């Protein structure tokens, strides 16, 4: 986007563009976006997948 949509602005103020993550973990996103799949995971592998990214 910096090289296409905002190219003119970015050439004037290059330091104003930087990538920032929004802080939403894929596990939290999955739990909120697909509760049915989250329930299947809870029943089959337990609820630790929600807080622990490392496999057991």
Backbone as ProteinMPNN parsed JSONL, in Angstrom:
{"seq_chain_A": "XXXXXXXXXXXXXXXXXXXXXXXXXXXXXXXXXXXXXXXXXXXXXXXXXXXXXXXX", "coords_chain_A": {"N_chain_A": [[0.817, -1.19, 0.0], [2.003, 1.169, 0.667], [3.64, 1.642, -1.476], [1.856, 1.892, -3.534], [-1.041, 2.825, -3.139], [-0.641, 4.886, -1.195], [1.613, 6.184, -2.142], [2.485, 8.83, -2.903], [2.107, 10.331, -0.535], [3.688, 8.828, 1.205], [6.2, 9.267, 0.14], [6.687, 11.865, 0.903], [6.464, 11.803, 3.702], [8.087, 9.483, 4.871], [8.661, 8.193, 7.325], [6.313, 7.918, 8.677], [4.991, 5.645, 8.114], [4.651, 2.466, 9.226], [4.679, -0.983, 10.107], [2.362, -2.397, 12.282], [1.341, -4.825, 14.551], [-1.901, -6.058, 15.435], [-2.349, -7.393, 17.779], [-4.094, -9.525, 18.197], [-4.353, -12.86, 18.869], [-4.009, -15.83, 16.863], [-5.335, -17.99, 18.043], [-7.237, -16.829, 19.753], [-8.713, -15.425, 17.867], [-9.759, -17.564, 16.356], [-11.382, -18.791, 18.294], [-13.332, -16.822, 18.701], [-14.286, -16.307, 16.116], [-15.201, -18.732, 15.136], [-17.076, -20.411, 16.906], [-18.22, -22.981, 16.943], [-16.28, -24.721, 15.848], [-14.316, -24.265, 17.747], [-15.503, -25.463, 19.961], [-15.497, -28.147, 19.146], [-12.729, -28.584, 19.095], [-12.179, -28.172, 21.835], [-13.543, -30.364, 22.963], [-12.12, -32.5, 21.891], [-9.301, -32.126, 22.163], [-8.99, -30.726, 24.455], [-9.035, -27.666, 26.464], [-6.67, -26.298, 26.532], [-5.486, -25.395, 24.202], [-6.395, -22.888, 23.785], [-4.941, -21.119, 25.358], [-2.278, -21.949, 25.44], [0.192, -22.01, 23.149], [1.997, -23.987, 22.489], [2.207, -27.398, 21.565], [1.002, -30.2, 23.466]], "CA_chain_A": [[0.0, 0.0, 0.0], [2.884, 2.335, 0.722], [4.184, 1.868, -2.814], [0.806, 2.116, -4.53], [-2.13, 3.703, -2.721], [-0.143, 6.053, -0.462], [2.97, 6.449, -2.627], [2.813, 10.26, -2.834], [2.202, 10.719, 0.874], [4.832, 8.123, 1.793], [7.45, 9.891, -0.311], [6.854, 13.097, 1.672], [6.614, 11.443, 5.116], [8.363, 8.038, 4.897], [8.726, 7.632, 8.673], [4.966, 7.78, 9.241], [4.445, 4.35, 7.744], [5.316, 1.312, 9.819], [3.764, -2.089, 10.343], [2.048, -2.688, 13.684], [0.383, -5.916, 14.708], [-3.051, -5.644, 16.236], [-2.326, -8.076, 19.054], [-5.062, -10.613, 18.3], [-3.707, -14.135, 18.584], [-4.82, -16.707, 16.018], [-6.193, -18.838, 18.883], [-8.379, -16.016, 20.195], [-9.519, -15.159, 16.677], [-10.495, -18.788, 16.046], [-12.421, -18.996, 19.31], [-14.412, -15.856, 18.503], [-14.809, -16.362, 14.755], [-15.83, -20.016, 14.846], [-17.333, -21.081, 18.183], [-18.511, -24.408, 16.757], [-14.994, -25.402, 15.718], [-13.67, -24.167, 19.058], [-16.119, -26.485, 20.816], [-14.971, -29.441, 18.699], [-11.355, -28.67, 19.599], [-12.254, -28.338, 23.291], [-13.976, -31.731, 23.272], [-11.165, -33.501, 21.425], [-7.926, -31.943, 22.64], [-9.006, -29.948, 25.691], [-9.094, -26.217, 26.299], [-5.357, -25.659, 26.632], [-5.122, -24.769, 22.927], [-6.812, -21.482, 23.835], [-3.959, -20.289, 26.059], [-0.918, -22.459, 25.299], [0.443, -22.267, 21.737], [2.849, -25.161, 22.322], [1.474, -28.663, 21.695], [1.282, -30.955, 24.698]], "C_chain_A": [[0.861, 1.254, 0.0], [3.405, 2.664, -0.676], [3.11, 2.145, -3.857], [-0.197, 3.167, -4.064], [-1.642, 4.992, -2.061], [1.254, 6.472, -0.916], [3.359, 7.919, -2.502], [3.019, 10.706, -1.388], [3.428, 10.085, 1.532], [6.158, 8.72, 1.342], [7.732, 11.185, 0.45], [7.166, 12.789, 3.137], [6.909, 9.947, 5.261], [8.358, 7.419, 6.295], [7.349, 7.45, 9.311], [4.33, 6.431, 8.923], [5.277, 3.247, 8.372], [4.263, 0.261, 10.134], [3.589, -2.318, 11.843], [1.057, -3.853, 13.717], [-0.74, -5.471, 15.624], [-3.168, -6.401, 17.555], [-3.339, -9.198, 19.217], [-4.356, -11.914, 17.936], [-4.596, -14.97, 17.678], [-5.763, -17.591, 16.84], [-7.421, -18.073, 19.34], [-9.304, -15.735, 19.017], [-10.365, -16.383, 16.33], [-11.643, -18.998, 17.021], [-13.603, -18.053, 19.1], [-15.067, -15.981, 17.132], [-15.57, -17.648, 14.464], [-16.052, -20.793, 16.143], [-17.603, -22.581, 18.044], [-17.216, -25.209, 16.629], [-14.232, -25.37, 17.038], [-14.207, -25.226, 20.008], [-15.625, -27.876, 20.441], [-13.537, -29.626, 19.201], [-11.332, -28.892, 21.104], [-12.58, -29.775, 23.664], [-12.903, -32.761, 22.935], [-9.749, -33.337, 21.967], [-7.849, -31.144, 23.933], [-8.951, -28.456, 25.405], [-7.731, -25.533, 26.34], [-4.919, -25.002, 25.327], [-5.447, -23.282, 22.933], [-5.736, -20.579, 24.443], [-2.512, -20.712, 25.851], [-0.638, -22.798, 23.839], [1.314, -23.498, 21.477], [2.018, -26.432, 22.461], [1.909, -29.421, 22.942], [2.248, -32.087, 24.456]], "O_chain_A": [[0.497, 2.272, -0.59], [3.589, 3.833, -1.016], [3.427, 2.591, -4.959], [-0.186, 4.292, -4.563], [-2.17, 6.069, -2.337], [2.001, 7.062, -0.134], [4.459, 8.224, -2.04], [3.999, 11.381, -1.072], [4.12, 10.729, 2.32], [7.137, 8.682, 2.087], [8.891, 11.56, 0.623], [8.024, 13.431, 3.743], [6.047, 9.207, 5.735], [8.077, 6.228, 6.433], [7.249, 6.874, 10.394], [3.246, 6.121, 9.418], [6.466, 3.111, 8.083], [3.103, 0.581, 10.394], [4.571, -2.419, 12.579], [0.06, -3.855, 12.995], [-0.551, -4.611, 16.485], [-4.024, -6.064, 18.373], [-3.43, -9.775, 20.301], [-3.826, -12.055, 16.834], [-5.819, -14.833, 17.721], [-6.864, -17.908, 16.389], [-8.529, -18.608, 19.318], [-10.526, -15.797, 19.148], [-11.555, -16.254, 16.041], [-12.751, -19.345, 16.614], [-14.752, -18.446, 19.3], [-16.275, -15.783, 17.002], [-16.483, -17.657, 13.639], [-15.305, -21.723, 16.447], [-17.252, -23.361, 18.93], [-17.08, -26.267, 17.243], [-13.575, -26.346, 17.402], [-13.448, -25.819, 20.775], [-15.361, -28.698, 21.319], [-13.178, -30.703, 19.676], [-10.555, -29.707, 21.6], [-11.971, -30.341, 24.572], [-12.787, -33.781, 23.614], [-9.068, -34.333, 22.207], [-6.758, -30.911, 24.451], [-8.834, -28.034, 24.254], [-7.649, -24.313, 26.197], [-4.053, -24.127, 25.349], [-4.853, -22.507, 22.183], [-5.634, -19.407, 24.083], [-1.603, -19.91, 26.066], [-1.176, -23.781, 23.331], [1.356, -23.994, 20.351], [1.206, -26.537, 23.38], [3.042, -29.29, 23.405], [2.588, -32.818, 25.386]]}, "name": "protein", "num_of_chains": 1, "seq": "XXXXXXXXXXXXXXXXXXXXXXXXXXXXXXXXXXXXXXXXXXXXXXXXXXXXXXXX"}
